[in-house]
Amino acid sequence: KQNNETDDDTSPLSLIASDATKELIDAMKLSESKKTYLALVRGEGILYGEDLKEKGWFLVDRPIKDERGELNSARTWFKFIAGQDNQQGTIDRPRASIVLARPETGRWHQIRRHLNGLSHPILGDSTHGNSKTNQEYRKRYSLPPERTCLHLARLQLKTSNPEYSSQSTNIDIECSNDSSKVGIIDVTCPLENDMWNMLQNHLPDLWARAVPELEALGIFIEPQVDATQESAGEVKSSATLPLRLPFRVAI
């Protein structure tokens, strides 16, 4: 089992492999691998008068201190998908944005810290977020305790073994000329029910604006199964889309 997640209070994606653990670990380390996270953050996507949604993918290259206080390089690509304001409090709705993040390095709490540095902390983040905002979301918008709204939405890996492949045709990982010698693992993971319910019940307009661009980027995170089907571990996939996972995939 190769589990890729940030912390216990975020949404992980697990790959279950019978004999391919080393393949997966090696693939994770390759620069060609892509991990795309979805975050719900405070703020409408405006920073110092600049609309971050108009920047497309942009890089935050900001060192992060480790537990010894030493600075380490940390690089994360961000794309602000959609945002909404509350017209300076005249509309009864939360200020929030949906953001995608692709870390190039793997520092502890890297995505959280970089987004906080952009004045758009992740909702529910008790370490690097805004406590007043978190309390408001828990009281008014059904944010569960101990939930940080960071979700690993898509995982794309290139392996040296073509047998380990999700058979997706919607791949944007650079491969060698002889694709028969390369295995491609491309999986997406639907949102957990708590994040999904919060979007549907309290941020429906934000979600509706985000869906077309998310799907254009291969991010399909709408839950596919109801509570009774979840326990059965059903997995549905399409030959023309990334393999979609309720929680895990067997390779």
C-alpha positions as CSV (number, residue, x, y, z in Angstrom):
1,K,0.0,0.0,0.0
2,Q,1.3,3.4,-0.9
3,N,-0.6,6.1,0.9
4,N,-0.2,9.7,-0.3
5,E,-1.6,12.3,2.0
6,T,-0.6,15.4,3.9
7,D,-2.0,14.9,7.4
8,D,-4.8,12.9,9.2
9,D,-7.2,15.8,8.9
10,T,-6.9,16.1,5.1
11,S,-8.2,13.8,2.3
12,P,-5.7,11.1,1.3
13,L,-5.5,9.0,-1.8
14,S,-4.3,5.4,-1.4
15,L,-2.8,3.1,-4.0
16,I,-3.0,-0.6,-3.2
17,A,-0.4,-2.7,-4.9
18,S,0.2,-6.5,-4.7
19,D,3.9,-6.5,-5.8
20,A,4.5,-3.0,-7.1
21,T,5.3,-1.1,-3.9
22,K,8.9,-0.2,-5.0
23,E,7.6,0.8,-8.4
24,L,5.2,3.2,-6.8
25,I,7.7,4.7,-4.4
26,D,10.2,5.2,-7.2
27,A,7.5,6.7,-9.4
28,M,6.6,9.2,-6.6
29,K,10.2,10.5,-6.6
30,L,10.3,11.2,-10.3
31,S,10.2,14.8,-11.4
32,E,7.6,13.8,-14.0
33,S,5.1,12.8,-11.3
34,K,2.2,15.2,-10.6
35,K,0.2,15.5,-7.5
36,T,-2.7,17.9,-7.8
37,Y,-4.4,19.0,-4.6
38,L,-7.7,20.9,-4.3
39,A,-8.0,23.4,-1.4
40,L,-10.9,25.5,-0.1
41,V,-9.5,28.8,1.2
42,R,-10.6,32.0,2.8
43,G,-10.7,35.0,0.4
44,E,-12.0,35.7,-3.1
45,G,-8.7,35.4,-4.9
46,I,-7.6,39.0,-4.8
47,L,-4.2,39.9,-3.4
48,Y,-3.1,43.6,-3.2
49,G,-5.5,44.4,-5.9
50,E,-4.4,41.6,-8.2
51,D,-6.9,39.0,-9.4
52,L,-5.1,35.7,-8.8
53,K,-7.7,33.9,-10.9
54,E,-6.3,35.7,-14.0
55,K,-2.7,34.5,-13.4
56,G,-3.3,30.9,-14.5
57,W,-0.7,28.6,-13.0
58,F,1.8,30.6,-11.1
59,L,4.8,29.5,-8.9
60,V,5.4,30.3,-5.3
61,D,9.1,29.9,-4.6
62,R,9.4,30.6,-0.9
63,P,11.8,28.7,1.5
64,I,10.2,27.1,4.6
65,K,11.8,26.5,8.0
66,D,12.1,23.0,9.3
67,E,11.8,21.9,12.9
68,R,15.4,23.0,13.5
69,G,14.7,26.4,12.2
70,E,16.7,25.9,9.0
71,L,15.4,27.2,5.7
72,N,14.7,24.7,3.0
73,S,13.7,25.4,-0.6
74,A,9.9,25.0,-1.2
75,R,8.2,25.4,-4.6
76,T,4.5,25.1,-5.2
77,W,2.4,25.8,-8.4
78,F,-1.0,27.3,-7.8
79,K,-4.1,27.9,-9.9
80,F,-7.0,29.9,-8.5
81,I,-10.1,28.3,-10.1
82,A,-13.0,30.3,-8.8
83,G,-13.7,32.8,-6.0
84,Q,-16.6,34.6,-4.4
85,D,-16.8,37.7,-2.2
86,N,-19.6,39.0,0.0
87,Q,-19.7,42.5,-1.3
88,Q,-18.1,43.9,1.9
89,G,-20.7,42.1,4.1
90,T,-23.8,43.1,2.1
91,I,-24.3,39.5,0.9
92,D,-24.8,36.8,3.4
93,R,-22.3,34.3,2.0
94,P,-18.7,33.4,2.9
95,R,-15.6,34.8,1.1
96,A,-14.0,31.7,-0.4
97,S,-12.0,30.3,-3.3
98,I,-11.3,26.9,-4.9
99,V,-7.6,26.5,-5.5
100,L,-5.4,23.8,-7.2
101,A,-1.9,23.2,-5.9
102,R,1.0,21.2,-7.4
103,P,4.0,21.0,-5.1
104,E,7.4,20.5,-6.6
105,T,9.0,19.9,-3.3
106,G,7.7,18.0,-0.3
107,R,8.2,20.2,2.8
108,W,6.0,19.7,5.8
109,H,2.8,21.7,5.5
110,Q,4.2,23.3,2.4
111,I,0.9,24.0,0.6
112,R,-0.7,25.3,3.8
113,R,2.1,27.7,4.5
114,H,2.4,28.9,1.0
115,L,-1.4,29.6,0.8
116,N,-1.3,31.4,4.1
117,G,1.6,33.5,2.7
118,L,-0.8,34.5,-0.1
119,S,-3.4,35.6,2.6
120,H,-5.7,32.8,1.5
121,P,-5.4,30.3,4.4
122,I,-7.0,26.9,4.0
123,L,-10.3,26.5,5.7
124,G,-10.0,24.4,8.9
125,D,-6.2,24.7,9.1
126,S,-5.7,25.1,12.8
127,T,-1.9,25.5,12.5
128,H,-1.4,28.0,9.6
129,G,-5.0,29.2,9.1
130,N,-7.2,31.8,10.6
131,S,-8.9,30.7,13.9
132,K,-11.7,33.3,13.6
133,T,-12.6,32.1,10.1
134,N,-12.4,28.5,11.1
135,Q,-14.8,29.0,14.0
136,E,-17.2,30.8,11.8
137,Y,-17.2,28.0,9.2
138,R,-17.7,25.4,11.9
139,K,-20.6,27.3,13.4
140,R,-22.3,28.5,10.2
141,Y,-21.1,26.4,7.3
142,S,-20.9,22.8,8.6
143,L,-17.1,22.6,8.7
144,P,-16.4,19.4,10.8
145,P,-14.0,19.7,13.7
146,E,-10.4,18.6,12.9
147,R,-11.1,18.9,9.1
148,T,-8.6,20.8,7.0
149,C,-10.0,21.5,3.5
150,L,-7.1,20.1,1.5
151,H,-7.8,17.1,-0.8
152,L,-5.5,15.1,-3.1
153,A,-7.6,15.2,-6.2
154,R,-5.4,13.7,-8.9
155,L,-2.2,11.6,-8.9
156,Q,-0.3,11.0,-12.1
157,L,2.8,8.8,-12.1
158,K,5.1,7.3,-14.7
159,T,6.6,3.9,-14.0
160,S,9.2,1.8,-15.7
161,N,6.8,-1.1,-15.9
162,P,4.0,-0.8,-18.5
163,E,2.0,-3.5,-16.7
164,Y,1.2,-1.0,-13.9
165,S,-1.1,1.4,-15.7
166,S,-4.6,2.8,-15.1
167,Q,-5.1,2.7,-18.9
168,S,-6.1,6.4,-19.1
169,T,-5.9,8.2,-22.3
170,N,-6.1,11.7,-20.7
171,I,-2.5,12.0,-19.7
172,D,-0.3,15.1,-19.6
173,I,2.8,13.5,-18.2
174,E,5.8,13.6,-20.6
175,C,6.8,10.1,-21.6
176,S,9.6,8.6,-23.7
177,N,9.0,8.0,-27.4
178,D,8.3,4.3,-26.9
179,S,5.2,4.5,-24.7
180,S,5.1,0.7,-24.6
181,K,8.0,0.7,-22.1
182,V,6.2,3.1,-19.8
183,G,3.4,2.5,-17.3
184,I,1.1,5.4,-16.6
185,I,-0.9,5.6,-13.4
186,D,-3.5,8.4,-13.6
187,V,-6.1,8.4,-10.8
188,T,-8.6,11.0,-9.5
189,C,-10.2,10.8,-6.1
190,P,-13.7,12.2,-5.4
191,L,-14.2,14.5,-2.4
192,E,-15.0,13.1,1.0
193,N,-18.7,13.7,2.0
194,D,-17.9,16.4,4.5
195,M,-16.2,18.7,2.0
196,W,-18.7,17.9,-0.7
197,N,-21.7,18.7,1.5
198,M,-20.2,22.0,2.5
199,L,-19.7,23.0,-1.1
200,Q,-23.2,21.9,-2.1
201,N,-25.0,23.4,0.8
202,H,-23.1,26.6,1.5
203,L,-20.9,27.4,-1.6
204,P,-23.1,26.2,-4.5
205,D,-22.4,29.2,-6.8
206,L,-18.6,28.9,-6.2
207,W,-18.7,25.2,-7.1
208,A,-20.8,25.7,-10.2
209,R,-18.3,28.2,-11.6
210,A,-15.4,25.9,-10.8
211,V,-16.7,22.7,-12.3
212,P,-16.0,23.4,-16.0
213,E,-12.4,24.4,-15.5
214,L,-11.8,21.5,-13.1
215,E,-13.1,19.0,-15.5
216,A,-11.1,20.6,-18.3
217,L,-8.0,19.9,-16.2
218,G,-9.0,16.3,-15.5
219,I,-10.2,16.9,-12.0
220,F,-13.3,14.9,-11.4
221,I,-14.1,14.9,-7.7
222,E,-17.9,14.7,-7.4
223,P,-18.7,11.7,-5.3
224,Q,-19.9,8.8,-7.4
225,V,-21.3,6.6,-4.7
226,D,-23.8,7.1,-1.8
227,A,-23.2,6.2,1.8
228,T,-24.4,2.6,1.3
229,Q,-22.2,2.1,-1.8
230,E,-19.1,3.5,-0.2
231,S,-19.0,0.5,2.2
232,A,-18.9,-1.8,-0.8
233,G,-15.9,0.0,-2.2
234,E,-17.3,0.3,-5.7
235,V,-15.0,1.8,-8.3
236,K,-16.1,3.2,-11.6
237,S,-13.8,4.3,-14.5
238,S,-13.8,5.4,-18.1
239,A,-11.4,4.6,-20.8
240,T,-11.2,8.3,-21.8
241,L,-10.8,9.8,-18.4
242,P,-8.5,9.4,-15.4
243,L,-9.4,6.4,-13.3
244,R,-11.7,7.7,-10.5
245,L,-11.5,6.4,-7.0
246,P,-13.8,6.5,-4.1
247,F,-10.8,5.8,-1.9
248,R,-8.2,3.5,-3.5
249,V,-7.3,1.5,-6.6
250,A,-5.8,-1.9,-6.9
251,I,-2.9,-2.2,-9.4
